[in-house]
């Protein structure tokens, strides 16, 4: 379109070229009869001219306007995005067209006429859409607006209109300054107009509406177009100002689009209200955030039976319960059907041990040997049972069979990444991570002693007593090692032997009783000695997590007697893993040496050692498969899902992924991917210039695996070829025994696979249904399974959730895992798998946080009792506290700079505040960067409804980070606190925020409050406050003046 302006004169031609109105069935328009008839003729001629392709190309946009004039004033009847307000002197009516102009009385006076005349004209005339509509060509709808001209340009697209009309003293000037969305009109307003239009009776209105909608339905999409027009007015005569055009004809598609938008907006508002009400319910509004922020954020669901925190694990369980139901079509692959069959056999497990199940368990015991009565010092027995010599005792075989059946009483054989060849796995030899834990049940001694502690805690709450948790944990350990728990274990050994009838081959019943009693006493002392040699549980876990091992060639273990020559390690490891093993990562070398030494002492009397080990093995099978303890019920769907997940993680993972629709999985990944990218980009700019180049490279090349859905095809293919070897009609116990063996075989089968193989990624490092993300230090990768992509971390079924809620959930979680790269263990691994150089900034943070962990702590239980304690000296919790400390700040910075990222000295900056410069360079190193990095702030969002007045978005973000950690109970688990790396929820929230300047800036807590402090530990993430970027020509290693210190530093 070459012409940019059109002078509108009093002539009919100028008016015809100005605009084109469509007819709306709910609106009547009244204009002078003679003028209208003449106009209809002329607009028909004009349409015929503009219907040609050449004429269409000259058109700029589709102008959609609709005029409505009634006898009386209509309130709020605007059906388009803008309104023309016609002032006094006419009818004080509201005329709805697609622009907004205030027209003075003088401009309209000569153009008014009686409404009834136009009404009668409309009834007589037949509307022909083909004479007024033009085929729309999208290529002609774009127009460039020249801001230098004083004349406005109508810039219109199919859904948006950019213009601004101002009428002053008879002159209308339109400028392309305001965007008006034509499809955001509430369709319900059309009904309101129909009801309020006084020029029609109800009957006439219904007849007119039906007639016009019938005509609309017969109109082809090609006919439903209009003639785009570019309009610029410089001078207008008052007598020709309000010349009309053809009325607007609303299409069904437009109505449906408008309805969809209205429904979406209402759903968004409802979802925001639902989320806000949920957050309000979780809060304790009587608590002071500066005294106990966790109580302020989570007090509403703590110790409250009616309100419970959101739990991703429940969603995982419900999905798997549904997917594990029997398939009537029976069209699934064999592995999937066998998995469903095992799950249902667990649900229907009989309460008593059947003869077949007894025979299955006895078979597992008998293949390792028979109770030897020759332990009794009776001469006649030696000759009677001399045949037992034929069944020679093989300690190596027995220990290997234990591990292959997922039982590791003394040491465990597992896999880890080879530090010097991160594409491969290697074998790890260590103490078991959690002692004698079994897959289906708590250990008997742990269960017994935990019950004792829980009884003490309940009594303290009841009588308002205070407890010293370190003393209670000492009593717990003593109970397990030599107290009531230890004797409960010995009692279960004898019970299992009796139930499995291990003495049935001893001919004399009295001898059978004596053998069982003698073996039980020997086991009591043997196990007590083993427990004394065992390091503290927190030390065992800390060394494995922190990768404190030595690497040995297996030949060295055999030749140099490093830990023990009791067995041939080359043969034992090959028997367990199934392939020859050349090197191992050896953990707990001293403890393993002491444990194996005690076994070697007992091995001087092989019959005695064999009897002890057979009793231990029978107790393990009996407790695990027949009489589990410490679980709510063994026939419940929840228990059977957990067992299925443990034994068949590959099949369970595939079924869990298939519980989602493909579009859902794609949506989950897209949401998380956006947050992950924002956190990574922000971290690249937020890490201060105190860190080394190698650490920067490590952070830059860290990879996040977002969900297993991208590998679903490979996982499903592998599972289709999986061999489970269970029969449909077999009992639960027989199937479980078979699957215990399969579990270990599957674990060791990836030894010869690459670390980035799909089966390695989603069966070894993580599983799709896991509700926690995982950082694998050696390969510098983070795994975010679909199991975490649900409330409270991610709300996928709610629309328009503010981004600060998203970043407080999944963003904080990923930032936490990302910053593990800089914790005490992460600093042992670089992207090149070489130890990182010393990092002063990280060491300062580590030293300071250790001082915090060395404090005395006190936690209130149900507001009635106080539990005081000191944390273990191994600093088991240090890595998690370091990650939490930085995650709160990093996720907030990522939120502030979301969806913007970095530009390289770009002239075009994204929308938002002015760009901030963040420099990597250290003036001492003076190294050049490839480019300067600019960080752009995104626009700030509004708070949620009902939370707008008291809390800002920053405060809501901090509130939500705390609410993702809410626990349903205030009671402390002493065992978890002392033996696991994660702090209790209350401590985790309060310690991290107490040490966070972002929290102090948001809530302004005074130093004399519990959460207030004048000192915080340093952390190598800047506050993103930086000077201006270097001017053109300056070097990339431009030296900043440094970031401001934290309060009290």
PyMOL commands that set and color helices and strands:
alter all, ss='L'
color gray80, all
select helices_A, chain A and resi 12-16+33-50+53-58+105-111+115-124+129-131+138-140+188-196+202-217+238-240+252-282+293-298+312-323+334-347+355-366+373-375+379-384+386-390+395-404+444-462+469-482+484-499+509-533+537-545+554-559+569-577+589-602+606-625+637-647+649-658+662-686+693-700+709-720+732-752+758-765+786-788+803-822+826-828+840-853+878-896+953-963+974-979+985-994+997-1003
alter helices_A, ss='H'
color red, helices_A
select strands_A, chain A and resi 84-86+94-95+102-103+155-156+160-162+165-168+171-174+179-181+412-417+425-430+467-468+550-553+583-586+703-706+774-776+781-784+857-861+865-869+902-903+916-918+933-935
alter strands_A, ss='S'
color yellow, strands_A
deselect
rebuild
show_as cartoon
